Amino acid sequence: MALLPRHKTRIVCTIGPASQARGTLERMIRDGMDVARLNLAHGDFESHRATIVAIRSAAARVGLGVTLLADLPGPKLRVGRLASDQIELKQGQTVRLLALDEPESPMPEAAARMPTPRMLELPLTLPSFPDALKAGDDIFLDDGLIRLRVVAPDKNARPGRRLARVLVGGLLRSRDGVALPGIDLGISTFTSRDHELLAFALSEGIEAIGISFVQGPQDISAVREAAATLGFDPFIVAKIERAQAVERIDAILEVSDAIMVARGDLGVDIPIERITVAQKLLIARANAVGKPVITATQMLESMTIHRRPSRAEVADVSNAILDGTDCVMLSEETAIGRYPVEAVTVMSRVADLTERHLPGTYRPPMNATTVRGVLAEEATTTAERLDARYIIVPTETGTAARTIARLRPEAWIVAFSPFEETCRRLQFSRGVYPVFVPEAVRLPMSNWHNIARRWFREQKLRPGLAVMVQGDNRLEVIDLATGE
């Protein structure tokens, strides 16, 4: 007898060197990976293309759908190419910051000629940053683990250089992230490099695009317009990692398809003690309008090097699910970690157990004012009163399924769609199992009853009652055991 996934929460996995092998990808898909994330800040077009092919091939072999999410890097300030793989910054040390155009730009010629510079020089990849810094400004490196403070200008320094003192030291690597909380660099979120990466991702058929460092709804509109110019309408995920984005979350949700609570950079841009409250706020706002939300960053980070996660990490994943997140995400754990498959397995097990305690714990308010919203509420309550196992939703755009998913019913939402793109987008919604039915294009609603019965019979799913949404104004209860 075929089974639906053990849990309704979706799992997003970042793909990198640790998870690109065919066998590893297949095991991750079997253990619960729903969305494969590509961080376009790393690698080139050739390597990304190879990864895309590997993911799709693995999904085809396993026989399960996997949606591709490509993250545009945005105006991420990064450490440039260092002389060695990593360097140690020590507390009290003074360093000179150099402005570079790109992460892989070589060190300035004068600096490159100095075999043993008297002062350590750190290349940072944003030409305009020296003008925006003043004495006393703090600079955070490597997701906030290393902290520098700008000191008085170096009178002898050439343009594009500033001095900073190390307040909190640590090991620094090339391309580590740099954050300047509260400092306006006066740059666009959607960079010229992002334009190139967007065109590449869309040409490769990637279904979802993540926008980094969103500050307001205009950033989503800029990407959507650029995609439309290329003839595409991708599923857009707004990454919330700036204080301004938290303040403007309602306007951002209005124009985006989903949001990601990107706690790494967000935890640097706002006081660290606010991150938990901000996460709960963002999840609640997304739930309220029926938009999927991904909770990300350091969820099982210790599994980058250990086979088992910490107790606090397990609690973090559980609490995000109890808060109402649609997806939980693995980053370094699956991109560069030693145990990528085990990380997916642990996250699946935690989601499975946590969801058993969800009934009666979390339920958005039922206050629909639209016909579709009222029908979604009726489908949910009817399924619960009859103890129905499934809610069947024929859908072309996925909106009807997401409207029901917002209410977090105990029954699985089985969404039949004649469009593969719709099925891919529904991979971000908790509790929705999309089924691609290409032969059902433009079929009358009456035919969906037979399509659903046939699919359940072929899949040998556990029989029981199902509530079927018939268009925008009618429900039908089906006994899958008898077909009546």
Buried (B, 14 or more C-beta within 10 A) or exposed (E): EEEBBEBBBBBBBBBBBBBBEEEBBBBBBBBBBBBBBBBBBBBEBEEBBEBBEBBBEBBEEBEBBBBBBBBBBBBBBBBBBBBEEEBEBEEEBEBBBBBBEEBEBEBBEEBEEEEEEEEBBBBBBBEEBBEBBEEEBBBBBBBBBBBBBBBEBBEEBEEBBBBBBBBBBBEBEBBBBBBBBEBEEEBBBBBEBBBEBBBBBBEBEBBBBBBBBBBBBBBBBBBBEBBEEEEBEBBBBBBBBBBBBBEBBEBBBEBBBBBBBBBBBBBBBBEEEBBBEBBBBBBBBBBBEBBBBBBBBBBBBBBBEBEEBEEEBBEBBBBBBBBBBBBBBBBBBBBBBEBBBBBBBBBBBBBBBBBEEBEEEEBBEBEBEEEBBBBBBBBBBBBBEBEBBBBBBBBEEBEBBBBBBBBBBBBBBBBBBBBBBBBBBBBBBBBBBBBBBEEBEEBEBEEBBEBBBEBBEEBEBBBBBBBBBBEEEEBBEBEBEEEE
